[in-house]
Amino acid sequence: MAFTVAQIDSAVDSIINGGQSYRMGDQEFTRADLRYLLAARKDAEAVERAAAKSIFKRVRFGGIT
């Protein structure tokens, strides 16, 4: 299941400031999962950034970026 940047930020914030765990959907994340959550955030940022580009922004000088 892919999470959005906003969902991951909420989970990280909740774990750091509120408690030891956070539940997103059917998954529970603990303080020990912060490294995983931060890596997942980078991936989610890349996916959201790529989805935000239109075909006109990706095509440059005859190539697709």
Backbone as JSON Lines, residues from 0, in Angstrom:
{"i":0,"aa":"M","n":[0.84,-1.18,0.0],"ca":[0.0,0.0,0.0],"c":[0.88,1.23,0.0]}
{"i":1,"aa":"A","n":[0.65,2.13,-0.91],"ca":[1.42,3.36,-1.01],"c":[0.76,4.47,-0.2]}
{"i":2,"aa":"F","n":[1.56,5.17,0.54],"ca":[1.07,6.27,1.35],"c":[1.5,7.58,0.73]}
{"i":3,"aa":"T","n":[0.76,8.64,1.0],"ca":[1.1,9.96,0.51],"c":[2.11,10.61,1.45]}
{"i":4,"aa":"V","n":[2.74,11.66,0.97],"ca":[3.69,12.42,1.79],"c":[2.99,12.95,3.03]}
{"i":5,"aa":"A","n":[1.78,13.45,2.87],"ca":[1.03,14.0,4.01],"c":[0.74,12.93,5.06]}
{"i":6,"aa":"Q","n":[0.4,11.73,4.62],"ca":[0.13,10.64,5.57],"c":[1.4,10.26,6.32]}
{"i":7,"aa":"I","n":[2.51,10.18,5.6],"ca":[3.77,9.81,6.24],"c":[4.21,10.89,7.21]}
{"i":8,"aa":"D","n":[4.07,12.16,6.81],"ca":[4.42,13.26,7.71],"c":[3.59,13.21,8.99]}
{"i":9,"aa":"S","n":[2.32,12.9,8.85],"ca":[1.44,12.79,10.01],"c":[1.9,11.66,10.94]}
{"i":10,"aa":"A","n":[2.27,10.54,10.35],"ca":[2.74,9.41,11.15],"c":[4.03,9.76,11.89]}
{"i":11,"aa":"V","n":[4.98,10.35,11.19],"ca":[6.26,10.72,11.81],"c":[6.04,11.74,12.92]}
{"i":12,"aa":"D","n":[5.24,12.75,12.65],"ca":[4.95,13.77,13.66],"c":[4.28,13.16,14.89]}
{"i":13,"aa":"S","n":[3.33,12.28,14.65],"ca":[2.62,11.66,15.77],"c":[3.55,10.79,16.62]}
{"i":14,"aa":"I","n":[4.43,10.06,15.96],"ca":[5.36,9.19,16.7],"c":[6.36,10.03,17.49]}
{"i":15,"aa":"I","n":[6.9,11.06,16.85],"ca":[7.91,11.88,17.52],"c":[7.32,12.69,18.67]}
{"i":16,"aa":"N","n":[6.16,13.3,18.43],"ca":[5.59,14.2,19.42],"c":[4.56,13.59,20.35]}
{"i":17,"aa":"G","n":[3.96,12.49,19.92],"ca":[2.84,12.0,20.7],"c":[3.04,10.7,21.42]}
{"i":18,"aa":"G","n":[3.54,9.73,20.74],"ca":[3.58,8.42,21.37],"c":[4.57,7.5,20.7]}
{"i":19,"aa":"Q","n":[4.43,6.25,20.99],"ca":[5.36,5.26,20.49],"c":[4.91,4.61,19.18]}
{"i":20,"aa":"S","n":[3.64,4.79,18.81],"ca":[3.18,4.13,17.6],"c":[2.1,4.96,16.91]}
{"i":21,"aa":"Y","n":[1.85,4.58,15.65],"ca":[0.84,5.26,14.84],"c":[0.26,4.24,13.89]}
{"i":22,"aa":"R","n":[-1.05,4.28,13.69],"ca":[-1.72,3.33,12.82],"c":[-2.21,4.05,11.56]}
{"i":23,"aa":"M","n":[-1.81,3.51,10.39],"ca":[-2.28,3.99,9.1],"c":[-2.91,2.82,8.37]}
{"i":24,"aa":"G","n":[-4.21,2.89,8.2],"ca":[-4.89,1.78,7.56],"c":[-4.75,0.52,8.4]}
{"i":25,"aa":"D","n":[-4.25,-0.54,7.79],"ca":[-4.09,-1.79,8.52],"c":[-2.66,-1.99,9.0]}
{"i":26,"aa":"Q","n":[-1.81,-0.97,8.86],"ca":[-0.42,-1.07,9.31],"c":[-0.18,-0.2,10.52]}
{"i":27,"aa":"E","n":[0.64,-0.71,11.42],"ca":[1.02,0.07,12.6],"c":[2.52,0.32,12.55]}
{"i":28,"aa":"F","n":[2.9,1.56,12.78],"ca":[4.31,1.95,12.77],"c":[4.71,2.37,14.16]}
{"i":29,"aa":"T","n":[5.92,2.01,14.55],"ca":[6.44,2.36,15.87],"c":[7.65,3.27,15.69]}
{"i":30,"aa":"R","n":[8.18,3.72,16.81],"ca":[9.35,4.58,16.78],"c":[10.51,3.9,16.05]}
{"i":31,"aa":"A","n":[10.59,2.59,16.14],"ca":[11.65,1.85,15.46],"c":[11.49,1.91,13.94]}
{"i":32,"aa":"D","n":[10.3,2.22,13.43],"ca":[10.05,2.28,12.0],"c":[10.31,3.66,11.39]}
{"i":33,"aa":"L","n":[10.84,4.59,12.16],"ca":[11.06,5.94,11.63],"c":[11.99,5.93,10.42]}
{"i":34,"aa":"R","n":[13.02,5.11,10.43],"ca":[13.94,5.05,9.3],"c":[13.19,4.6,8.04]}
{"i":35,"aa":"Y","n":[12.33,3.6,8.19],"ca":[11.51,3.12,7.06],"c":[10.57,4.22,6.59]}
{"i":36,"aa":"L","n":[9.93,4.92,7.52],"ca":[8.99,5.98,7.14],"c":[9.68,7.11,6.4]}
{"i":37,"aa":"L","n":[10.88,7.48,6.82],"ca":[11.6,8.56,6.15],"c":[12.03,8.14,4.74]}
{"i":38,"aa":"A","n":[12.41,6.88,4.56],"ca":[12.74,6.37,3.22],"c":[11.49,6.32,2.36]}
{"i":39,"aa":"A","n":[10.38,5.91,2.93],"ca":[9.12,5.85,2.2],"c":[8.68,7.25,1.8]}
{"i":40,"aa":"R","n":[8.99,8.25,2.62],"ca":[8.63,9.64,2.31],"c":[9.37,10.12,1.07]}
{"i":41,"aa":"K","n":[10.66,9.78,0.96],"ca":[11.42,10.16,-0.22],"c":[10.81,9.54,-1.47]}
{"i":42,"aa":"D","n":[10.43,8.27,-1.38],"ca":[9.8,7.6,-2.52],"c":[8.47,8.26,-2.87]}
{"i":43,"aa":"A","n":[7.67,8.57,-1.87],"ca":[6.37,9.18,-2.1],"c":[6.52,10.57,-2.71]}
{"i":44,"aa":"E","n":[7.53,11.32,-2.27],"ca":[7.79,12.64,-2.86],"c":[8.11,12.51,-4.35]}
{"i":45,"aa":"A","n":[8.94,11.54,-4.69],"ca":[9.31,11.34,-6.09],"c":[8.09,10.97,-6.93]}
{"i":46,"aa":"V","n":[7.25,10.11,-6.41],"ca":[6.05,9.7,-7.14],"c":[5.11,10.89,-7.32]}
{"i":47,"aa":"E","n":[4.89,11.66,-6.26],"ca":[4.0,12.81,-6.36],"c":[4.57,13.89,-7.28]}
{"i":48,"aa":"R","n":[5.88,14.07,-7.25],"ca":[6.5,15.06,-8.13],"c":[6.36,14.63,-9.6]}
{"i":49,"aa":"A","n":[6.57,13.36,-9.87],"ca":[6.44,12.85,-11.24],"c":[5.0,12.93,-11.72]}
{"i":50,"aa":"A","n":[4.06,12.66,-10.84],"ca":[2.64,12.71,-11.21],"c":[2.18,14.13,-11.48]}
{"i":51,"aa":"A","n":[2.83,15.1,-10.85],"ca":[2.43,16.49,-11.0],"c":[2.91,17.08,-12.33]}
{"i":52,"aa":"K","n":[3.91,16.47,-12.93],"ca":[4.41,16.97,-14.21],"c":[3.46,16.57,-15.32]}
{"i":53,"aa":"S","n":[3.17,17.49,-16.16],"ca":[2.36,17.17,-17.33],"c":[3.28,16.69,-18.44]}
{"i":54,"aa":"I","n":[2.73,16.12,-19.47],"ca":[3.54,15.67,-20.6],"c":[4.29,16.83,-21.23]}
{"i":55,"aa":"F","n":[3.73,18.03,-21.18],"ca":[4.39,19.2,-21.76],"c":[5.62,19.61,-20.95]}
{"i":56,"aa":"K","n":[5.61,19.38,-19.66],"ca":[6.76,19.71,-18.84],"c":[7.85,18.64,-18.96]}
{"i":57,"aa":"R","n":[7.46,17.4,-19.3],"ca":[8.45,16.33,-19.38],"c":[9.13,16.24,-20.73]}
{"i":58,"aa":"V","n":[8.54,16.8,-21.77],"ca":[9.13,16.72,-23.1],"c":[9.98,17.96,-23.33]}
{"i":59,"aa":"R","n":[11.28,17.72,-23.57],"ca":[12.2,18.83,-23.8],"c":[13.14,18.45,-24.94]}
{"i":60,"aa":"F","n":[13.27,19.32,-25.88],"ca":[14.24,19.16,-26.97],"c":[14.19,17.78,-27.62]}
{"i":61,"aa":"G","n":[13.0,17.29,-27.85],"ca":[12.84,16.02,-28.55],"c":[13.0,14.8,-27.69]}
{"i":62,"aa":"G","n":[13.23,14.95,-26.41],"ca":[13.37,13.79,-25.51],"c":[12.39,13.91,-24.36]}
{"i":63,"aa":"I","n":[12.15,12.79,-23.74],"ca":[11.26,12.78,-22.58],"c":[12.12,12.65,-21.34]}
{"i":64,"aa":"T","n":[11.87,13.53,-20.36],"ca":[12.64,13.5,-19.12],"c":[11.85,12.84,-18.04]}
